[in-house]
């Protein structure tokens, strides 16, 4: 996803961030004022910064390639030039979103980013200050630069966290889909083996996957095998019953297989209606019923 797409998502816009961090025009003037001192020294600042960076554990991981290092230095130079020009508008925020997106994509740890910004601030306010301002003016500009850096860090981290969170959600959805594989056993016969725990979110995915496959395949028999489900409580049992009922409403006969004596007792004790529920203790029994329902004759072949 590009930064343009991110800009249109539910992230804070430039006006919201400026209001939240109290970034007014007067503060930006102070940033520009200090920028006149340090912008000419930015190449020397970057040399000093990457000399410090070379001693960090992540340096070899991200900057061992000389060509990449030069590209990153060029991007850093443009970033700090834009920082001290202090034109904080939609385009400026979009560039910060780009930084957050790149950091998320390459997997740069946030502690490394925070440390780098902290060291950069110290260098710019101490090592590359020429003592040309009155003490009160220097304090004013230093506070403005610090608050401006908070603005940038907030935007970058917000983007980084948003993308990492979305990536984790996508991975979770993928894992859930992999954990609920509705398989076609025969024409008109589907099988869903369920393994592990069943929570509300997974139950919704089971419902969606099951009904979608029933509609796609026009299945007549749907076997749900729960022999691998570790715990069946009220919520799990109700979820399973809902899947069975929804399948039957679509004209698909549903068989619940793999019921252990403990699970059967739990379902009875919970008072769940089982009048229209077709169950078997083993998957083999369920398959026999399904094949008969589908008009398939299965014969055992023995060697002579």
C-alpha positions as MATLAB code, in Angstrom:
seq = 'XXXXXXXXXXXXXXXXXXXXXXXXXXXXXXXXXXXXXXXXXXXXXXXXXXXXXXXXXXXXXXXXXXXXXXXXXXXXXXXXXXXXXXXXXXXXXXXXXXXXXXXXXXXXXXXXXXXXXXXXXXXXXXXXXXXXXXXXXXXXXXXXXXXXXXXXXXXXXXXXXXXXXXXXXXXXXXXXXXXXXXXXXXXXXXXXXXXXXXXXXXXXXXXXXXXXXXXXXXXXXXXXXXXXXXXXXXXXXXXXXXXXXXXXXXXXXXXXXXXXXXXXXXXXXXXXXXXXXXXXXXXXXXXXXXXXXXXXXXXXXXXX';
ca = [
       0.000    0.000    0.000;
       1.329    3.436   -0.900;
       1.480    6.455    1.366;
      -1.313    8.056   -0.673;
      -3.610    5.223    0.368;
      -2.491    5.633    3.969;
      -3.220    9.335    3.816;
      -6.829    8.494    3.021;
      -7.201    6.035    5.904;
      -8.245    6.748    9.478;
      -4.913    8.325   10.467;
      -4.627   11.781   11.976;
      -4.455   14.540    9.361;
      -2.008   17.414    9.456;
      -4.450   19.798   11.163;
      -5.216   17.256   13.887;
      -1.536   16.548   14.542;
      -0.646   20.229   14.606;
      -3.439   20.951   17.069;
      -2.553   17.961   19.255;
       1.129   18.949   19.486;
       0.532   22.717   19.475;
       2.492   23.351   16.276;
       1.584   26.946   15.384;
       3.059   29.320   12.798;
       5.165   31.109   15.402;
       6.831   27.845   16.387;
       7.511   27.037   12.723;
       9.169   30.438   12.323;
      11.522   29.518   15.172;
      12.337   26.191   13.495;
      13.154   28.025   10.254;
      15.277   30.497   12.174;
      17.359   27.719   13.699;
      17.465   25.975   10.332;
      19.478   28.852    8.866;
      22.243   27.895   11.291;
      22.292   24.109   10.752;
      21.181   23.576    7.128;
      24.651   24.519    5.771;
      26.148   21.965    8.184;
      23.822   19.055    7.379;
      26.429   17.043    5.375;
      28.817   17.187    8.345;
      25.962   16.327   10.698;
      25.096   13.225    8.641;
      28.719   12.074    8.683;
      28.728   12.374   12.477;
      25.343   10.693   12.774;
      26.337    7.650   10.700;
      29.633    7.412   12.568;
      27.487    6.976   15.686;
      25.126    4.638   13.830;
      28.029    2.399   12.792;
      28.433    1.401   16.426;
      24.822    0.260   16.784;
      23.742   -3.420   16.571;
      21.332   -2.803   13.674;
      23.862   -0.980   11.492;
      25.135   -4.028    9.601;
      21.607   -5.318    9.103;
      20.335   -2.188    7.370;
      23.377   -0.269    6.117;
      26.065   -2.811    5.214;
      25.477   -2.190    1.490;
      27.407    0.979    0.488;
      24.930    1.853   -2.281;
      22.002    1.595    0.105;
      23.853    3.691    2.661;
      24.377    6.464    0.119;
      20.708    6.387   -0.871;
      19.672    6.542    2.777;
      22.039    9.461    3.407;
      20.536   11.309    0.458;
      17.051   10.707    1.814;
      18.148   11.853    5.261;
      19.593   15.052    3.835;
      16.338   15.851    2.042;
      14.370   15.024    5.193;
      16.326   17.431    7.425;
      16.245   20.148    4.788;
      12.458   19.826    4.690;
      12.333   19.685    8.475;
      14.054   23.053    8.891;
      12.107   24.641    6.056;
       9.114   23.866    8.302;
       6.363   23.896    5.687;
       4.060   21.593    7.642;
       1.231   20.826    5.244;
      -0.371   17.756    3.646;
       2.690   17.122    1.462;
       5.006   17.269    4.458;
       2.846   14.793    6.376;
       2.719   12.515    3.332;
       6.513   12.392    3.255;
       6.526   11.422    6.935;
       4.032    8.653    6.148;
       6.510    7.443    3.522;
       9.217    7.240    6.184;
       6.973    5.243    8.509;
       5.981    2.933    5.667;
       9.605    2.255    4.715;
      10.557    1.556    8.329;
       7.663   -0.881    8.676;
       8.488   -2.605    5.398;
      12.169   -3.179    6.199;
      11.412   -4.052    9.830;
      13.468   -1.304   11.472;
      12.895   -1.657   15.237;
      11.154    1.320   16.823;
      13.739    1.548   19.654;
      16.413    2.076   16.984;
      14.338    4.829   15.380;
      13.724    6.557   18.721;
      17.416    6.374   19.627;
      18.418    7.777   16.242;
      16.026   10.722   16.557;
      17.201   11.422   20.108;
      20.867   11.415   19.053;
      20.068   13.587   16.030;
      18.325   16.152   18.221;
      21.255   16.291   20.636;
      23.767   16.712   17.813;
      21.781   19.423   16.052;
      21.171   21.423   19.227;
      24.657   21.017   20.683;
      27.401   19.885   18.299;
      26.279   21.968   15.318;
      25.132   25.134   17.074;
      27.382   28.130   16.411;
      26.431   30.237   19.497;
      25.060   32.983   17.273;
      21.765   33.425   19.163;
      21.039   35.188   22.399;
      20.486   32.661   25.226;
      16.705   33.287   25.373;
      16.415   32.993   21.589;
      18.402   29.752   21.587;
      16.130   28.238   24.254;
      13.068   29.295   22.279;
      14.414   27.769   19.039;
      15.556   24.585   20.808;
      12.073   24.081   22.235;
      10.541   24.660   18.815;
      12.874   22.145   17.140;
      12.151   19.592   19.874;
       8.395   19.950   19.529;
       8.666   19.788   15.757;
      10.609   16.552   16.115;
       7.804   15.204   18.314;
       5.391   15.996   15.477;
       7.510   14.042   12.998;
       8.021   11.116   15.355;
       4.305   10.903   16.103;
       3.406   10.777   12.401;
       6.084    8.191   11.585;
       5.236    5.914   14.524;
       1.499    6.191   13.864;
       2.052    5.032   10.282;
       4.496    2.315   11.360;
       2.115    0.964   14.011;
      -0.851    1.107   11.640;
       0.937   -0.919    8.971;
       2.374   -3.453   11.419;
      -1.071   -3.860   13.004;
      -2.696   -4.362    9.628;
      -0.023   -6.860    8.629;
      -0.647   -8.845   11.815;
      -4.402   -8.758   11.169;
      -3.860  -10.085    7.647;
      -1.624  -12.840    8.974;
      -4.241  -13.706   11.581;
      -6.939  -13.908    8.899;
      -4.670  -16.138    6.825;
      -3.996  -18.431    9.768;
      -7.701  -18.597   10.557;
      -8.482  -19.457    6.944;
      -5.806  -22.152    7.015;
      -7.263  -23.517   10.244;
     -10.741  -23.862    8.735;
     -10.127  -25.684    5.425;
     -13.441  -26.716    3.895;
     -12.490  -29.603    1.596;
     -14.463  -31.241   -1.170;
     -14.356  -35.020   -0.573;
     -16.676  -36.006   -3.380;
     -19.138  -34.338   -5.656;
     -21.727  -32.866   -3.303;
     -19.810  -33.756   -0.101;
     -17.757  -31.264    1.947;
     -15.610  -31.847    5.025;
     -14.449  -29.348    7.642;
     -12.057  -30.705   10.291;
     -11.841  -28.314   13.244;
      -8.765  -28.449   15.447;
      -7.937  -26.436   18.567;
      -9.925  -23.737   20.283;
     -13.011  -22.083   18.814;
     -13.616  -18.475   19.848;
     -16.207  -16.019   18.548;
     -13.953  -14.686   15.791;
     -12.981  -18.122   14.538;
     -16.615  -19.251   14.738;
     -17.622  -16.373   12.465;
     -14.934  -17.381    9.991;
     -16.098  -20.999   10.121;
     -19.639  -19.847    9.387;
     -18.536  -17.645    6.470;
     -16.173  -20.240    4.948;
     -18.682  -23.058    5.303;
     -21.654  -21.261    3.782;
     -19.535  -19.826    0.965;
     -18.238  -23.276   -0.006;
     -21.709  -24.801    0.237;
     -23.033  -22.136   -2.125;
     -20.100  -22.495   -4.528;
     -20.141  -26.291   -4.705;
     -23.897  -26.778   -4.267;
     -23.020  -29.440   -1.730;
     -25.700  -31.738   -0.391;
     -23.775  -33.075    2.621;
     -21.483  -31.154    4.949;
     -19.428  -32.999    7.574;
     -18.023  -31.031   10.514;
     -15.484  -33.124   12.409;
     -14.755  -31.835   15.916;
     -12.597  -34.672   17.172;
      -9.706  -32.195   17.344;
     -11.562  -29.548   19.345;
      -9.995  -29.407   22.779;
     -12.791  -27.702   24.708;
     -16.536  -27.549   24.083;
     -18.367  -25.086   26.313;
     -21.671  -23.266   25.896;
     -20.293  -20.723   23.419;
     -18.533  -23.325   21.247;
     -21.548  -25.623   21.215;
     -23.888  -22.783   20.242;
     -21.528  -21.713   17.452;
     -21.482  -25.231   16.059;
     -25.253  -25.529   16.213;
     -25.615  -22.248   14.334;
     -23.337  -23.509   11.565;
     -25.372  -26.713   11.341;
     -28.678  -24.800   11.207;
     -27.399  -22.333    8.609;
     -26.136  -25.198    6.432;
     -29.491  -26.926    6.587;
     -31.268  -23.695    5.655;
     -29.199  -23.751    2.456;
     -30.459  -27.230    1.670;
     -27.306  -29.018    2.819;
     -27.564  -31.885    5.281;
     -24.998  -31.438    8.054;
     -23.299  -34.177   10.058;
     -21.383  -33.427   13.249;
     -18.732  -36.101   13.712;
     -16.052  -36.820   16.285;
     -18.265  -36.476   19.350;
     -16.550  -37.974   22.355;
     -18.601  -39.148   25.354;
     -17.477  -36.039   27.250;
     -18.562  -33.678   24.472;
     -21.884  -35.477   24.077;
     -22.505  -35.172   27.809;
     -21.592  -31.487   27.723;
     -24.045  -30.781   24.919;
     -26.846  -32.569   26.787;
     -26.059  -30.826   30.077;
     -26.088  -27.446   28.333;
     -29.620  -28.131   27.152;
     -28.810  -27.562   23.502;
     -31.609  -28.888   21.228;
     -30.386  -31.941   19.348;
     -33.582  -33.140   17.674;
     -32.493  -32.114   14.195;
     -28.785  -32.675   14.829;
     -27.190  -35.614   13.027;
     -24.101  -36.794   14.884;
     -21.575  -39.626   14.780;
     -18.772  -40.635   17.092;
     -16.225  -41.100   14.298;
     -15.426  -39.518   10.959;
     -15.673  -42.945    9.317;
     -19.310  -43.279   10.347;
     -20.018  -39.789    9.049;
     -18.430  -40.619    5.696;
     -20.548  -43.767    5.393;
     -23.717  -41.742    5.952;
     -22.579  -39.033    3.548;
     -21.773  -41.462    0.744;
     -25.124  -43.215    1.139;
     -26.909  -39.864    1.065;
     -25.035  -38.923   -2.113;
     -25.808  -42.292   -3.691;
     -22.179  -43.420   -3.712;
     -21.471  -47.102   -3.148;
     -18.236  -47.850   -1.274;
     -16.869  -51.380   -1.298;
     -13.901  -52.766    0.574;
     -11.356  -54.432   -1.707;
      -9.384  -57.291   -0.223;
      -6.322  -58.974   -1.677;
      -6.760  -62.604   -2.676;
];
